Amino acid sequence: MRRQGPAMRQGARRAERPPRAPRAARGAGLAYLLMLAWAGLIGWGLWMQRLPLWALAALAGVNLATLWSYAADKNAARGGGWRTPEKQLHLLALLGGWPAAWLAQQAMRHKSSKAAFRAVYWLTILAHCAALAGWVLWLRPRMLLNQ
């Protein structure tokens, strides 16, 4: 039998363990890789003039709107107010706001555990990246050649 010191005999609590470091979210590596490829594709598209310069401003605006929408929905969820429809959050991700959506899901812990939402979210990422790659690498050069 283990001996207990005076503090333990009097009902004192044991020292709590320090909190563990936060673990990377499921799919984080893939998300970061896609973000890097996405930024590289946008940069290359701008450099090669296959994307207009205003596209960069539009993407920044969509990402800010996405981050704001997630924050507003999280506040509404906490306070019982009007929620942002999931369709709207997915549309913003599809339009290019998926990096901000990822950031919001991780930082705010919002919509990060709902499997059905996450499945559609990943599809919006794939659809957006495929459309962007198709435009920059294939469609836009062909349109220029046909002029």
C-alpha positions in Angstrom: 0.0 0.0 0.0 1.2 3.5 -0.9 1.9 5.9 1.9 0.2 9.3 1.7 1.6 12.5 3.0 -0.3 14.7 5.4 -1.7 16.8 2.5 -3.2 13.8 0.8 -4.7 12.5 4.1 -6.5 15.8 4.6 -8.2 15.6 1.2 -6.0 18.0 -0.7 -6.1 17.7 -4.5 -3.3 16.4 -6.5 -1.4 18.8 -8.6 -3.1 19.1 -12.0 -1.1 18.3 -15.1 -0.2 21.2 -17.4 -2.4 21.4 -20.4 -1.1 19.6 -23.5 -0.1 21.6 -26.6 -2.9 21.9 -29.1 -2.8 19.2 -31.7 -3.0 20.0 -35.4 -6.4 19.7 -36.8 -7.4 16.8 -38.9 -6.3 17.6 -42.5 -4.2 20.5 -41.5 -1.2 19.4 -43.5 -3.3 19.0 -46.6 -4.9 22.4 -46.0 -1.6 24.1 -45.6 -0.2 22.5 -48.7 -3.3 23.5 -50.7 -3.0 27.1 -49.4 0.6 27.2 -50.5 -0.2 25.8 -53.9 -3.2 28.2 -54.2 -1.1 31.2 -53.4 1.6 30.1 -55.8 -1.0 29.6 -58.6 -2.4 33.0 -58.0 1.0 34.6 -57.9 2.0 32.8 -61.1 -1.3 33.7 -62.8 -0.7 37.4 -61.9 2.9 37.3 -63.0 2.1 35.7 -66.3 -0.9 38.1 -66.7 -3.4 35.2 -66.8 -5.2 36.7 -63.9 -6.1 40.4 -63.7 -4.7 42.4 -60.8 -8.2 43.1 -59.4 -8.5 39.3 -58.8 -6.1 39.6 -55.9 -8.2 42.4 -54.3 -11.4 40.4 -54.9 -9.9 37.3 -53.2 -8.7 39.4 -50.3 -12.3 40.8 -50.0 -13.9 37.4 -50.2 -11.5 36.1 -47.5 -12.4 39.1 -45.2 -16.1 38.5 -45.8 -15.7 34.8 -45.1 -13.8 35.5 -41.8 -16.5 38.0 -40.8 -19.3 35.6 -41.7 -17.8 32.8 -39.5 -17.3 35.2 -36.6 -20.9 36.5 -36.9 -22.3 33.0 -37.1 -20.2 31.9 -34.1 -21.5 34.9 -32.1 -25.1 34.1 -33.2 -24.6 30.5 -32.1 -23.5 31.6 -28.7 -26.2 34.2 -28.2 -29.1 32.4 -29.9 -29.4 35.0 -32.7 -29.9 34.7 -36.4 -27.5 32.2 -37.9 -25.6 32.4 -41.2 -26.9 29.7 -43.5 -24.3 27.0 -44.2 -25.0 27.4 -47.9 -23.7 31.0 -47.6 -20.5 29.8 -45.8 -19.9 27.2 -48.5 -20.5 29.7 -51.3 -17.9 32.1 -49.8 -15.4 29.2 -49.6 -16.2 28.2 -53.2 -15.6 31.8 -54.4 -12.1 31.7 -52.9 -12.6 32.4 -49.2 -11.7 28.8 -48.1 -8.3 29.8 -46.5 -10.2 32.3 -44.2 -12.8 29.6 -43.6 -10.0 27.2 -42.5 -8.6 29.8 -40.2 -12.0 30.6 -38.7 -12.8 27.0 -38.2 -9.5 26.4 -36.3 -9.2 29.7 -34.4 -12.9 30.0 -33.4 -13.6 26.3 -33.2 -16.6 26.9 -35.4 -18.0 24.3 -37.7 -14.8 22.2 -37.2 -16.4 19.1 -35.9 -19.6 18.8 -38.0 -18.7 16.0 -40.4 -21.3 16.8 -43.1 -20.3 20.5 -43.2 -16.6 19.6 -43.4 -17.2 17.2 -46.3 -18.9 19.8 -48.3 -16.2 22.3 -47.3 -13.5 20.1 -48.7 -15.4 19.7 -51.9 -15.6 23.5 -52.2 -11.8 23.7 -51.8 -11.3 21.1 -54.5 -13.8 22.7 -56.8 -12.3 26.2 -56.3 -8.7 25.0 -56.8 -9.6 23.0 -59.9 -11.4 25.9 -61.4 -8.5 28.3 -60.7 -5.9 25.8 -62.1 -8.1 25.2 -65.1 -8.4 29.0 -65.8 -4.7 29.8 -65.2 -3.1 26.8 -66.7 -5.5 25.7 -69.5 -8.5 27.9 -70.3 -7.0 31.4 -70.2 -4.0 30.5 -72.5 -6.3 28.9 -75.0 -8.6 31.9 -75.0 -5.6 34.2 -75.7 -4.4 31.9 -78.6 -7.8 32.1 -80.2 -7.9 35.9 -80.3 
